[in-house]
Amino acid sequence: MRRFLFGVLVLACLCHGETPERVLTLDQSVQPGLQNSQALLSARDDVRIAQQRIVESRSLFFPTLAFNLNASRYRSDDYVALPDDFGSTVLSKANEPDNFYASRLSLRQTIYNGGRNHANLQLAEAALAQARIREETVRGEVTVNTVRAFYDVLLAQKRWALVGAARRSLQSPSARVRPGDDFGRGMLEALLSRLRREEAERRRESEIASLAFLGALGLELYTPVELSGTLDTIPVTESLPKLLARAQETRLEIRGTEYQREIDRLAVNLSESHRDPVVVFGAAYELNNAVFPLDRAFWNATLNVNLPIFDGFASRARIRQTRLIASQNRIIRATVEDQINREVRDIYGQVQFWETEMKSRKDDLDRLLSLVKSVDATRSVLDRAPLQSELLSVEEAYWESVHGHRVARAQLEKAVGLPLVP
């Protein structure tokens, strides 16, 4: 809470003329937003993790080498084999406590295992592609949130400026009432009081929008910044069918379902490969003796073939599970396509709504401005005050429509997956 209040005070000082530390345009705002986003940083780490899994999967194609040193003290009435972790050393009989030393260099190479290594590598590559898609999805969300926060600040500042200008116009020397007109003076003071309250509220909204903007960029709340930009927008000229077709071609979620389908195919193949034989080649060279130097040598080269015959139908159940999961994901692809179509249609409807509203509200504003200018300057301030108040409401409504269209346009670009043609 102390940090939040301190940020509010600093922004309030900034509004009174403090030199900003940074001046940011919209493009300059998006860049730190992408650099400081915790969600995007986490998604990038997921990509790096997926890349290391590919390296791990490729290592399965190479032989494994191991060097083992063993020093044992034992007593046994029969031959004993140590566990695999201790080199599988075989100790001979010893009625009295004895020592045994051994050193071994071993090699193991898988020759054939039903394509499991290739399937694991392809699964890792598909997982990397999915991680990159998630990263791009998060990047789009961060961009839209930054654009919204940027234009939220501009709208809040515009509304604050409009209310301040209206209040100052009623406080000008030409806006005085006739001497002795207490009723007129009371009405004017009431209107000025309302505008003062509205100006304070607009100022507070501007401070909150500025704090939200700093939060979207990942900057400290006490960082003095100033925005360089205008509250404007560009109409969308592309048709809805064209946007829907582009979304189906470029949306990362659809590409993600394609990679998921490949993962499902590989998972089925991997499950089926457990029915195939496994061929492994191994070799070892060992020196051992009960005393040093180790002058007894042993070596072996072994080709091992393991053919699974019966596992209690476990492999059959695994194959059925993976096939059912693959069937589920095919249904999910159709669901994703429908969701994308609905999203594009919904946001396109918002864009069309705000475009219509911008034109209508601009016409309303122009007509009212013309009427305000045509009012006789000799009319009293009380006669002109209601018209000024309505002009303020119409101006705010127009700039809200500009803001709404600009944000909706950014959302439509994210929904389509590509920037729109101006």
Secondary structure, DSSP 4 states (H G I P E B T S, - for coil): -HHHHHHHHHHHHHHTTPPPSEEE-HHHHHHHHHHH-HHHHHHHHHHHHHHHHHHHHHGGGS-EEEEEEEEEEEEESS-EE--GGGT-PEE--EEEEEEEEEEEEEEEEEEESTTHHHHHHHHHHHHHHHHHHHHHHHHHHHHHHHHHHHHHHHHHHHHHHHHHHHHHHHHSGGGPPPTT-HHHHHHHHHHHHHHHHHHHHHHHHHHHHHHHHHHHHT--TT--EEE---S------S-HHHHHHHHHHH-HHHHHHHHHHHHHHHHHHHHHHTTS-EEEEEEEEEEEESSSS--EEEEEEEEEEE-----TTHHHHHHHHHHHHHHHHHHHHHHHHHHHHHHHHHHHHHHHHHHHHHHHHHHHHHHHHHHHHHS-TTS-HHHHHHHHHHHHHHHHHHHHHHHHHHHHHHHHHHHHTSPPP-
